[in-house]
Amino acid sequence: RKYQLTPSHHHCQPELLLQEVLQWVTSWIKMGSSKHFRWCQHAQDVCARVNAHVCLSPLLYVVFSLQVHTLWYMSVGTIMEIKPPEAKTSVLQFAAWGPLGNQLVYIFESNIYYQQDTSSSALRLTSTGRDGIVLNGVSDWLYEEEVLQTYIAHWWSSDGARLAYLMINNTATPIMEIPQFLGGVYPVSTHYPYPKAGQPLPSVKLFVVNLYGPAHTLELISPDDFRNRECYIPMVMWISSTRLAVRWLNRAQNMSVLTICEATTGACVETGSDTWLIKQQEAPLFQQDGSVFFLTIPAKQGARGEFHHVLMLPSKVPSVAIPDVLCVHSANTMGGFHRSCLTCDLVANCSFFTAKFSPNKSYFMLRCEGETSGRLAPPQRFDGTPGSQSVTDHFQLDWTTALSSSAGVVVAQLDGRGGGNRAAAFSERYLGLPSKEESLYAATSLLGEAHKLKGEHFLLVHGTADAKVHFQHSAELLHHLILVEANYTLQVYPDEGHALQSERSRQHLQHTLHRSTKLHESLPGGPSQSGVGEGSAHH
């Protein structure tokens, strides 16, 4: 991950790592033919042990990388470095197999390169890349964390004939600086584009390149309402070898348009629109012939708020907007449509399942991960981001379980209203633009409430390399706590990000929270109110 600021492998010896990976790959190949395995089943294990990425193509080729993102591919007995023909050495941002044969795509200096197979020469598909500023086929911080929620910003057609990709341009986006304090005489800073509320967003364009014959690139045309305006593209998917479904979202995130785009012409036709879409990244489910599709949309249920329903829509009715059909309560597809719960009564006392379907959807494997046997199993970590969900019936043993069993503490965990989905991250989505909604931003800031902590014990925890909620927020909060002479404890984790990566840091945090709990128990009058913040001043 480009913005993970944890120098955890500085002490590693690349030649030893390479030897270990090669030994592992050799043992894997000896186990049998890999033609049925596109992705290596033990990739996570290798990543955990040597910080490498391993995958197999259908013809016994392997792509793997070491900690500096230099990549190789190998057939049996042959190893070749993946790099552009014009580069003597290469530090690649991404590499992966295509869907057909031994197609290979990789990204170097924010430009996309394509090889038809491992023996062919590389074809440079883009030339606009400027590392960290203009990116082709991969996400910047904003798109990786909040919009697409993945580093990959390109999509293959099923036949391998075309590649769709985003070009993300951060030329006008303000730059954020994250210092790294460890490992050197002076701190070293990482700079990356980070648009805060009201600041310029990266501009984004969607292209499709034809890979068969001379490379030909087309820009997919955005709907009229989004042209020459700041917007997001949170979802792209192929629905046939020549057609894509694309969702466009305005900056205020109060208008979403779903389009069907023709890869041969670049034309996009609107199939539905919505004024508020919580599941921004959710891809519609298309019928095999592409004539109709399903998606979930929010529908108001009186005073109880909005609930999500599955809606079926034709893919070629541009005059119908989604809000016009929200009154549909049931749908009849090809005669009778019977709905039944497959897991409700399958296993006694089990209310949390995960499912994995076979490729043709004829079978699926169920795994019971939460037995409701009259006990409370609190979640491992709380996420208060709008749209997140921490409270489920998923069973797990974690630090809060130990706290409740050893420290005599009752742990109650709540999801904020709006929880239950993965989406929604920007201040502007809920508060609007600061230039228009200054009073709302002032009302949601807790800095003016710092005086209420004067008689309490407040614990603030933050990593200095948090690229999502910057340490700047904690500094502002600390300034106000000092002004009101509040009683607080600050725990800083040097060069740790939004989630603590070091096992020692995570253990130390648990001990810190345990000691803080014991301290509260020893205070006169019993436990007092306290706060534990990890970037809680996010604004």
Secondary structure, 3 states (H helix, E strand, C coil): CCCCCCCCCCCCCHHHHHHHHHHHHHHHHHCCCCCCCCCCCCHHHHHHHHCCEEEECCCCCEEEECCCCCEEEEECCEEEEECCCCCCCCCCCEEEECCCCCCEEEEECCEEEEECCCCCCCEECCCCCECCCEEECECCHHHHHHHCCCCECEEECCCCCEEEEEEEECCCCCEEEEEECCCCCCCEEEEEECCCCCCCCCEEEEEEEECCCCCEEEECCCCHHHCCCCEEEEEEEECCCCEEEEEEEECCCCCEEEEEEECCCCCEEEEEEECCCCCCCCCCEECCCCCEEEEEEEEECHHHCEEEEEEEEECCCCCCCHHHHCCCCCCCCCCCCCCCCCCCCCCCCEEEEEEEECCCCCCEEEEEEEECCCCCCCCCCCCCCCCCCCCCCCCCCCHHHHHHHHCCCCCCCCCCCCCCCCCCCCHHHHHCCCCCCHHHHHHHCCHHHHHHHCCCEEEEEEECCCCCCCHHHHHHHHHHHHHCCCEEEEEEECCCCCCCCCHHHHHHHHHHHHHHHHHHHHCCCCCCCCCEECCCCCC
